[in-house]
Amino acid sequence: MTDKQREADLYPPIKAYLQRQGYEVKGEVGAVDVVARRGDEPPLIIELKLGFSLSLFHQGIDRLTVSDLVYVAVPHKPGKPFQRALKDNVKLARRVGLGVMTVRLRDGHVEVQADPGGYVPRKSAKKADRLLRAFDRLQGDPNDGGATRHGIVTGYRQDALRCARFLAVHGPSAGATVKEWAEVPTATRIMADDHYGWFRRVSRGVYDLTEAGRKGIADFGDT
C-alpha cells in the first residue's frame, strides 16, 4: 500500500470481510461502490470514502431507495479527534438509517460501528427537565432565535438585570430587600457570585452597583 490512501484501498478488506460471512461481493456495480449478495437476502450496499462528509451521507441515503442494508465505510484513524468524529457520525448515520464500517488499512481489520435500521435515541429526563426550567425562567423572548448584540440573554442574566435596576434606583441595598422588591428569589446569591462584574459588596449582606453594572443595564435595555 502506498502512503497516499485511496478509496480503492478500502475494497479488498471489506470484500474479504463479507466473503467470510458468505456473501458474493462485487465492486463498482453501476453507481454503487460495493454490492454484496447472500442467497435471497436483499442486497447489501456499501459506499466508500476516505472520510465522513455530507456528500457521503447523501449517497448513502440515496442508496436506501434500493435496499435497507446500506453502509458507509471510511478508514479508521488513530487519535481522539477521529474517535470523537466517529462517535458523532455514527449518531448521524443511525438517525438516517445507515450503517457504518471502519477499515484499519495497515492490517485490513474491518469493524462494524453501527448496523442499518431505525434508531430512537434514549431520552434524558434530566436534560428535558433542565431545558423546561430554563424555558420557564426566561421572561419573554429576548433572544428572538439568536444572540442579542451583547450576547445570549438567559434567565439568570434577566434576574441579574432586575437586581441591577433595583440598585440603580435605590442605591446600596440588602439582599433580602432586593429579593423582595425585585422579585428575584436568588438575589443575594446572584449579587454575591457576581458573574458579570455588576455588583460589589459594601457591607455584610449589602450590595451596590458597579460601573459595569450600569453599562449592563444600558446594553440590555428592557430585556
Phi and psi in degrees as GROMACS dihedral restraints (atoms count N, CA, C in turn):
[ dihedral_restraints ]
;  ai    aj    ak    al  type     phi  dphi    fc
    3     4     5     6     1   -77.2    20    10
    4     5     6     7     1   167.1    20    10
    6     7     8     9     1   -65.0    20    10
    7     8     9    10     1   -33.7    20    10
    9    10    11    12     1   -84.8    20    10
   10    11    12    13     1   121.7    20    10
   12    13    14    15     1   -75.6    20    10
   13    14    15    16     1   147.9    20    10
   15    16    17    18     1  -129.6    20    10
   16    17    18    19     1   152.8    20    10
   18    19    20    21     1   -57.5    20    10
   19    20    21    22     1   -35.5    20    10
   21    22    23    24     1   -61.7    20    10
   22    23    24    25     1   -24.2    20    10
   24    25    26    27     1   -67.0    20    10
   25    26    27    28     1   -21.0    20    10
   27    28    29    30     1   -76.8    20    10
   28    29    30    31     1   -24.5    20    10
   30    31    32    33     1   -66.1    20    10
   31    32    33    34     1   -51.3    20    10
   33    34    35    36     1   -56.5    20    10
   34    35    36    37     1   -47.5    20    10
   36    37    38    39     1   -65.8    20    10
   37    38    39    40     1   -35.2    20    10
   39    40    41    42     1   -68.0    20    10
   40    41    42    43     1   -41.5    20    10
   42    43    44    45     1   -60.3    20    10
   43    44    45    46     1   -46.4    20    10
   45    46    47    48     1   -62.9    20    10
   46    47    48    49     1   -40.3    20    10
   48    49    50    51     1   -60.4    20    10
   49    50    51    52     1   -45.1    20    10
   51    52    53    54     1   -73.7    20    10
   52    53    54    55     1   -35.3    20    10
   54    55    56    57     1   -62.8    20    10
   55    56    57    58     1   -35.1    20    10
   57    58    59    60     1   -64.1    20    10
   58    59    60    61     1   -20.4    20    10
   60    61    62    63     1   -98.8    20    10
   61    62    63    64     1    10.0    20    10
   63    64    65    66     1    91.9    20    10
   64    65    66    67     1    13.5    20    10
   66    67    68    69     1   -89.1    20    10
   67    68    69    70     1   148.1    20    10
   69    70    71    72     1   -93.4    20    10
   70    71    72    73     1   128.9    20    10
   72    73    74    75     1  -123.4    20    10
   73    74    75    76     1   136.8    20    10
   75    76    77    78     1  -138.0    20    10
   76    77    78    79     1   143.7    20    10
   78    79    80    81     1  -101.4    20    10
   79    80    81    82     1   154.9    20    10
   81    82    83    84     1    51.6    20    10
   82    83    84    85     1    60.5    20    10
   84    85    86    87     1   -97.1    20    10
   85    86    87    88     1   106.1    20    10
   87    88    89    90     1    61.6    20    10
   88    89    90    91     1  -127.2    20    10
   90    91    92    93     1   -92.0    20    10
   91    92    93    94     1     2.8    20    10
   93    94    95    96     1   -97.4    20    10
   94    95    96    97     1   137.4    20    10
   96    97    98    99     1   -66.8    20    10
   97    98    99   100     1   -49.0    20    10
   99   100   101   102     1  -139.6    20    10
  100   101   102   103     1   133.6    20    10
  102   103   104   105     1  -128.0    20    10
  103   104   105   106     1   133.9    20    10
  105   106   107   108     1  -126.4    20    10
  106   107   108   109     1   139.3    20    10
  108   109   110   111     1  -124.1    20    10
  109   110   111   112     1   143.2    20    10
  111   112   113   114     1  -143.9    20    10
  112   113   114   115     1   104.0    20    10
  114   115   116   117     1    59.6    20    10
  115   116   117   118     1  -135.2    20    10
  117   118   119   120     1   -92.8    20    10
  118   119   120   121     1     9.9    20    10
  120   121   122   123     1   -70.2    20    10
  121   122   123   124     1   156.5    20    10
  123   124   125   126     1   -60.2    20    10
  124   125   126   127     1   152.0    20    10
  126   127   128   129     1   -64.4    20    10
  127   128   129   130     1   144.6    20    10
  129   130   131   132     1  -100.5    20    10
  130   131   132   133     1   125.8    20    10
  132   133   134   135     1  -116.0    20    10
  133   134   135   136     1   137.7    20    10
  135   136   137   138     1  -132.8    20    10
  136   137   138   139     1   130.1    20    10
  138   139   140   141     1  -104.9    20    10
  139   140   141   142     1   131.1    20    10
  141   142   143   144     1  -104.0    20    10
  142   143   144   145     1   135.6    20    10
  144   145   146   147     1  -149.5    20    10
  145   146   147   148     1   159.0    20    10
  147   148   149   150     1   -82.7    20    10
  148   149   150   151     1    -4.6    20    10
  150   151   152   153     1  -172.1    20    10
  151   152   153   154     1   162.6    20    10
  153   154   155   156     1   -69.2    20    10
  154   155   156   157     1   141.1    20    10
  156   157   158   159     1  -157.9    20    10
  157   158   159   160     1   164.5    20    10
  159   160   161   162     1   -63.8    20    10
  160   161   162   163     1   -38.1    20    10
  162   163   164   165     1   -64.3    20    10
  163   164   165   166     1   -33.6    20    10
  165   166   167   168     1   -63.6    20    10
  166   167   168   169     1   -43.7    20    10
  168   169   170   171     1   -67.7    20    10
  169   170   171   172     1   -36.2    20    10
  171   172   173   174     1   -61.0    20    10
  172   173   174   175     1   -43.4    20    10
  174   175   176   177     1   -60.8    20    10
  175   176   177   178     1   -47.8    20    10
  177   178   179   180     1   -60.4    20    10
  178   179   180   181     1   -44.1    20    10
  180   181   182   183     1   -62.6    20    10
  181   182   183   184     1   -39.2    20    10
  183   184   185   186     1   -62.8    20    10
  184   185   186   187     1   -36.8    20    10
  186   187   188   189     1   -69.5    20    10
  187   188   189   190     1   -19.2    20    10
  189   190   191   192     1   -66.5    20    10
  190   191   192   193     1   -13.1    20    10
  192   193   194   195     1   -76.7    20    10
  193   194   195   196     1   -12.3    20    10
  195   196   197   198     1  -102.2    20    10
  196   197   198   199     1   -41.0    20    10
  198   199   200   201     1  -152.1    20    10
  199   200   201   202     1   152.4    20    10
  201   202   203   204     1   -81.8    20    10
  202   203   204   205     1   -10.3    20    10
  204   205   206   207     1  -101.7    20    10
  205   206   207   208     1    80.7    20    10
  207   208   209   210     1  -122.7    20    10
  208   209   210   211     1   128.8    20    10
  210   211   212   213     1  -118.2    20    10
  211   212   213   214     1   151.5    20    10
  213   214   215   216     1  -110.0    20    10
  214   215   216   217     1   142.8    20    10
  216   217   218   219     1  -130.3    20    10
  217   218   219   220     1   134.7    20    10
  219   220   221   222     1  -136.6    20    10
  220   221   222   223     1   160.1    20    10
  222   223   224   225     1   -66.8    20    10
  223   224   225   226     1   141.1    20    10
  225   226   227   228     1   -81.9    20    10
  226   227   228   229     1   135.1    20    10
  228   229   230   231     1  -123.4    20    10
  229   230   231   232     1   149.0    20    10
  231   232   233   234     1   -75.4    20    10
  232   233   234   235     1   158.4    20    10
  234   235   236   237     1   106.1    20    10
  235   236   237   238     1   155.9    20    10
  237   238   239   240     1   -68.2    20    10
  238   239   240   241     1   -36.7    20    10
  240   241   242   243     1   -56.7    20    10
  241   242   243   244     1   -41.9    20    10
  243   244   245   246     1   -67.0    20    10
  244   245   246   247     1   -39.4    20    10
  246   247   248   249     1   -62.0    20    10
  247   248   249   250     1   -40.4    20    10
  249   250   251   252     1   -66.0    20    10
  250   251   252   253     1   -43.9    20    10
  252   253   254   255     1   -63.9    20    10
  253   254   255   256     1   -39.6    20    10
  255   256   257   258     1   -61.7    20    10
  256   257   258   259     1   -45.9    20    10
  258   259   260   261     1   -59.3    20    10
  259   260   261   262     1   -45.4    20    10
  261   262   263   264     1   -66.5    20    10
  262   263   264   265     1   -41.4    20    10
  264   265   266   267     1   -74.5    20    10
  265   266   267   268     1   -29.5    20    10
  267   268   269   270     1   -64.7    20    10
  268   269   270   271     1   -41.2    20    10
  270   271   272   273     1   -58.7    20    10
  271   272   273   274     1   -46.1    20    10
  273   274   275   276     1   -62.7    20    10
  274   275   276   277     1   -44.9    20    10
  276   277   278   279     1   -59.6    20    10
  277   278   279   280     1   -43.4    20    10
  279   280   281   282     1   -62.4    20    10
  280   281   282   283     1   -37.9    20    10
  282   283   284   285     1   -65.1    20    10
  283   284   285   286     1   -28.9    20    10
  285   286   287   288     1  -103.9    20    10
  286   287   288   289     1     7.5    20    10
  288   289   290   291     1    86.1    20    10
  289   290   291   292     1    15.0    20    10
  291   292   293   294     1   -98.3    20    10
  292   293   294   295     1   153.8    20    10
  294   295   296   297     1   -94.7    20    10
  295   296   297   298     1   165.0    20    10
  297   298   299   300     1  -133.1    20    10
  298   299   300   301     1   132.8    20    10
  300   301   302   303     1  -122.2    20    10
  301   302   303   304     1   146.9    20    10
  303   304   305   306     1  -122.6    20    10
  304   305   306   307     1   148.1    20    10
  306   307   308   309     1  -125.2    20    10
  307   308   309   310     1   122.0    20    10
  309   310   311   312     1   -86.7    20    10
  310   311   312   313     1   103.7    20    10
  312   313   314   315     1   -68.2    20    10
  313   314   315   316     1   -25.2    20    10
  315   316   317   318     1   -66.8    20    10
  316   317   318   319     1   -26.8    20    10
  318   319   320   321     1  -135.0    20    10
  319   320   321   322     1     4.9    20    10
  321   322   323   324     1    76.7    20    10
  322   323   324   325     1    14.3    20    10
  324   325   326   327     1   -72.3    20    10
  325   326   327   328     1   126.1    20    10
  327   328   329   330     1  -107.9    20    10
  328   329   330   331     1   133.6    20    10
  330   331   332   333     1  -131.1    20    10
  331   332   333   334     1   130.2    20    10
  333   334   335   336     1   -86.2    20    10
  334   335   336   337     1   114.7    20    10
  336   337   338   339     1   -86.6    20    10
  337   338   339   340     1   -26.6    20    10
  339   340   341   342     1  -160.8    20    10
  340   341   342   343     1   144.0    20    10
  342   343   344   345     1   -95.5    20    10
  343   344   345   346     1   155.1    20    10
  345   346   347   348     1   -65.2    20    10
  346   347   348   349     1   158.5    20    10
  348   349   350   351     1   137.5    20    10
  349   350   351   352     1   170.0    20    10
  351   352   353   354     1   -65.3    20    10
  352   353   354   355     1   151.4    20    10
  354   355   356   357     1  -139.1    20    10
  355   356   357   358     1   128.8    20    10
  357   358   359   360     1  -119.0    20    10
  358   359   360   361     1   110.2    20    10
  360   361   362   363     1   -64.0    20    10
  361   362   363   364     1   143.2    20    10
  363   364   365   366     1   -70.6    20    10
  364   365   366   367     1   127.6    20    10
  366   367   368   369     1   -78.8    20    10
  367   368   369   370     1   146.0    20    10
  369   370   371   372     1  -109.6    20    10
  370   371   372   373     1   108.1    20    10
  372   373   374   375     1   -62.6    20    10
  373   374   375   376     1   -34.4    20    10
  375   376   377   378     1   -64.8    20    10
  376   377   378   379     1   -45.5    20    10
  378   379   380   381     1   -66.2    20    10
  379   380   381   382     1   -39.6    20    10
  381   382   383   384     1   -64.0    20    10
  382   383   384   385     1   -41.7    20    10
  384   385   386   387     1   -64.3    20    10
  385   386   387   388     1   -41.5    20    10
  387   388   389   390     1   -62.0    20    10
  388   389   390   391     1   -41.4    20    10
  390   391   392   393     1   -64.4    20    10
  391   392   393   394     1   -44.3    20    10
  393   394   395   396     1   -68.3    20    10
  394   395   396   397     1   -35.9    20    10
  396   397   398   399     1   -66.6    20    10
  397   398   399   400     1   -38.7    20    10
  399   400   401   402     1   -65.6    20    10
  400   401   402   403     1   -37.4    20    10
  402   403   404   405     1   -63.8    20    10
  403   404   405   406     1   -47.2    20    10
  405   406   407   408     1   -66.1    20    10
  406   407   408   409     1   -33.1    20    10
  408   409   410   411     1   -73.3    20    10
  409   410   411   412     1   -29.6    20    10
  411   412   413   414     1   -74.8    20    10
  412   413   414   415     1   123.1    20    10
  414   415   416   417     1   -87.0    20    10
  415   416   417   418     1   125.4    20    10
  417   418   419   420     1    68.6    20    10
  418   419   420   421     1  -152.8    20    10
  420   421   422   423     1  -132.0    20    10
  421   422   423   424     1    68.2    20    10
  423   424   425   426     1   -68.5    20    10
  424   425   426   427     1   -22.5    20    10
  426   427   428   429     1   -93.2    20    10
  427   428   429   430     1   -17.5    20    10
  429   430   431   432     1    49.7    20    10
  430   431   432   433     1    43.6    20    10
  432   433   434   435     1    84.7    20    10
  433   434   435   436     1     0.3    20    10
  435   436   437   438     1  -161.4    20    10
  436   437   438   439     1  -175.2    20    10
  438   439   440   441     1   -76.3    20    10
  439   440   441   442     1   150.9    20    10
  441   442   443   444     1   -76.3    20    10
  442   443   444   445     1   176.7    20    10
  444   445   446   447     1   -60.5    20    10
  445   446   447   448     1   -26.0    20    10
  447   448   449   450     1  -108.8    20    10
  448   449   450   451     1    11.2    20    10
  450   451   452   453     1   120.2    20    10
  451   452   453   454     1   175.9    20    10
  453   454   455   456     1   -68.0    20    10
  454   455   456   457     1   136.6    20    10
  456   457   458   459     1   -97.4    20    10
  457   458   459   460     1   116.2    20    10
  459   460   461   462     1  -102.9    20    10
  460   461   462   463     1   169.5    20    10
  462   463   464   465     1   -60.8    20    10
  463   464   465   466     1   -36.7    20    10
  465   466   467   468     1   -62.5    20    10
  466   467   468   469     1   -44.3    20    10
  468   469   470   471     1   -65.4    20    10
  469   470   471   472     1   -38.3    20    10
  471   472   473   474     1   -61.5    20    10
  472   473   474   475     1   -41.0    20    10
  474   475   476   477     1   -63.3    20    10
  475   476   477   478     1   -42.0    20    10
  477   478   479   480     1   -63.2    20    10
  478   479   480   481     1   -38.1    20    10
  480   481   482   483     1   -64.9    20    10
  481   482   483   484     1   -38.4    20    10
  483   484   485   486     1   -64.3    20    10
  484   485   486   487     1   -39.5    20    10
  486   487   488   489     1   -63.3    20    10
  487   488   489   490     1   -44.9    20    10
  489   490   491   492     1   -63.0    20    10
  490   491   492   493     1   -42.4    20    10
  492   493   494   495     1   -65.2    20    10
  493   494   495   496     1   -36.7    20    10
  495   496   497   498     1   -63.2    20    10
  496   497   498   499     1   -45.5    20    10
  498   499   500   501     1   -66.1    20    10
  499   500   501   502     1   -34.0    20    10
  501   502   503   504     1   -62.4    20    10
  502   503   504   505     1   -32.2    20    10
  504   505   506   507     1   -88.4    20    10
  505   506   507   508     1   -42.8    20    10
  507   508   509   510     1  -102.6    20    10
  508   509   510   511     1    -8.8    20    10
  510   511   512   513     1    77.1    20    10
  511   512   513   514     1  -168.5    20    10
  513   514   515   516     1   -51.4    20    10
  514   515   516   517     1   131.1    20    10
  516   517   518   519     1  -144.5    20    10
  517   518   519   520     1   154.1    20    10
  519   520   521   522     1   -71.0    20    10
  520   521   522   523     1   147.5    20    10
  522   523   524   525     1   -57.1    20    10
  523   524   525   526     1   -37.3    20    10
  525   526   527   528     1   -64.3    20    10
  526   527   528   529     1   -36.4    20    10
  528   529   530   531     1   -68.2    20    10
  529   530   531   532     1   -45.4    20    10
  531   532   533   534     1   -61.5    20    10
  532   533   534   535     1   -42.6    20    10
  534   535   536   537     1   -54.8    20    10
  535   536   537   538     1   -46.3    20    10
  537   538   539   540     1   -73.1    20    10
  538   539   540   541     1   -49.5    20    10
  540   541   542   543     1   -82.0    20    10
  541   542   543   544     1   -31.8    20    10
  543   544   545   546     1   -87.7    20    10
  544   545   546   547     1    -7.5    20    10
  546   547   548   549     1    58.0    20    10
  547   548   549   550     1    48.1    20    10
  549   550   551   552     1  -122.9    20    10
  550   551   552   553     1   100.1    20    10
  552   553   554   555     1   -56.3    20    10
  553   554   555   556     1   -29.5    20    10
  555   556   557   558     1  -104.8    20    10
  556   557   558   559     1    26.6    20    10
  558   559   560   561     1   -54.1    20    10
  559   560   561   562     1   -48.6    20    10
  561   562   563   564     1   -61.4    20    10
  562   563   564   565     1   -44.0    20    10
  564   565   566   567     1   -65.3    20    10
  565   566   567   568     1   -40.6    20    10
  567   568   569   570     1   -62.1    20    10
  568   569   570   571     1   -45.5    20    10
  570   571   572   573     1   -70.4    20    10
  571   572   573   574     1   -34.4    20    10
  573   574   575   576     1   -69.9    20    10
  574   575   576   577     1   -42.2    20    10
  576   577   578   579     1   -70.6    20    10
  577   578   579   580     1   -36.3    20    10
  579   580   581   582     1    49.5    20    10
  580   581   582   583     1    56.5    20    10
  582   583   584   585     1   -64.5    20    10
  583   584   585   586     1   -27.8    20    10
  585   586   587   588     1  -103.2    20    10
  586   587   588   589     1    -0.6    20    10
  588   589   590   591     1    74.1    20    10
  589   590   591   592     1    24.2    20    10
  591   592   593   594     1   -90.9    20    10
  592   593   594   595     1   -17.5    20    10
  594   595   596   597     1  -125.7    20    10
  595   596   597   598     1   153.2    20    10
  597   598   599   600     1  -138.5    20    10
  598   599   600   601     1   142.9    20    10
  600   601   602   603     1   -84.2    20    10
  601   602   603   604     1   123.6    20    10
  603   604   605   606     1  -100.7    20    10
  604   605   606   607     1   -24.5    20    10
  606   607   608   609     1  -163.6    20    10
  607   608   609   610     1   177.4    20    10
  609   610   611   612     1   -58.9    20    10
  610   611   612   613     1   118.0    20    10
  612   613   614   615     1    76.5    20    10
  613   614   615   616     1     2.5    20    10
  615   616   617   618     1  -117.1    20    10
  616   617   618   619     1   134.9    20    10
  618   619   620   621     1  -131.1    20    10
  619   620   621   622     1   153.1    20    10
  621   622   623   624     1  -129.5    20    10
  622   623   624   625     1   170.5    20    10
  624   625   626   627     1   -93.0    20    10
  625   626   627   628     1   139.7    20    10
  627   628   629   630     1   -93.1    20    10
  628   629   630   631     1   171.1    20    10
  630   631   632   633     1   -61.4    20    10
  631   632   633   634     1   -35.5    20    10
  633   634   635   636     1   -63.2    20    10
  634   635   636   637     1   -35.0    20    10
  636   637   638   639     1   -65.5    20    10
  637   638   639   640     1   -41.4    20    10
  639   640   641   642     1   -65.2    20    10
  640   641   642   643     1   -38.3    20    10
  642   643   644   645     1   -66.4    20    10
  643   644   645   646     1   -37.3    20    10
  645   646   647   648     1   -61.2    20    10
  646   647   648   649     1   -40.9    20    10
  648   649   650   651     1   -61.6    20    10
  649   650   651   652     1   -44.2    20    10
  651   652   653   654     1   -65.5    20    10
  652   653   654   655     1   -41.3    20    10
  654   655   656   657     1   -64.5    20    10
  655   656   657   658     1   -41.0    20    10
  657   658   659   660     1   -98.2    20    10
  658   659   660   661     1    -0.1    20    10
  660   661   662   663     1    50.6    20    10
  661   662   663   664     1  -124.1    20    10
  663   664   665   666     1   -94.1    20    10
  664   665   666   667     1    18.0    20    10
